[in-house]
Amino acid sequence: MTNILHGTDWWTDCDDVAALRILCRAHKAGEINLLGVGIDSVMEYSAPSVSAFMENEGVNVPIGVDKRAVREGKNCRYQHLLAGFPHSVKTNDECEDAWRLYRKTLAALPGKAQITEVGFPQIIMQLMQSGPDEFSPLTGLELVKEKVERIWLMAGRFDRSPGREYNLAEYPECREAGHYICENSPVPLIFLGFEVGMDVITGGPLPEDDLLKRAFIAHGSGNGRASWDPMLVEAAVMQDFAAAGYTAVYGKVRVDEATGENTFTEGEGNHCYLVKTQPNAFYADRINKKLR
């Protein structure tokens, strides 16, 4: 069984919620072991709304937050909606720093884990840059090398060069993190770029009283939303690129620390980006079945 630590920005878009449903249902079905969730863009109701959604799904795993990534001025109506449902985590302050949650979880894990990140990647950078502590005598890079199999990132754009995509380019810290991870990761990186999910629309067929559907409506996407995040986590759950409907192009991803633009050199490293092998309806139909 695949152990997964999941990172999400969980703020301006609702496809994060669809991705978390896929992970929660895979966890309950015994397909994966969801170890914890890290939130990398924090507003007032971030942790409470994640807690409420997971508990509504019948899942209760630790939540960490990046307490340095507090965001203001964004409309996150679905967070307010979800936080109105029962939840055991009442405030962000109750949560551990996400990088510490990742360190503690990995150090205590008998086997290995994989990391999925559908938002900003700075929690992964903070983990890699961490030093020895009460959880492990290893540095962050050593711990990742020992306990992480691979890292999945919904990030970048690979249908043009250079590419530029929100999760790697929006803020200085995500530009820094994208650059650092691509230059220093001791484990393989798998990228699902913006171009993969932009035309795969999911979530529309859900019943009106479904909590995920209500989150989509609150976001303004009652007819469905682009599937960047659910496609990334679905591929991570399935683990088999071909079965999931992708080919992988291997090489080296680089991220410009100043601009967040990404480039790719084929055949050079242990990174890869995914390319669809099927029509968009193939992925949309499969994801919608998993969301219902």
Order of alpha helices (4+ residues) and beta strands (2+ residues): beta-alpha-beta-alpha-beta-alpha-beta-alpha-beta-alpha-alpha-beta-alpha-alpha-beta-alpha-beta-alpha-beta-alpha-alpha-beta-beta-beta-alpha
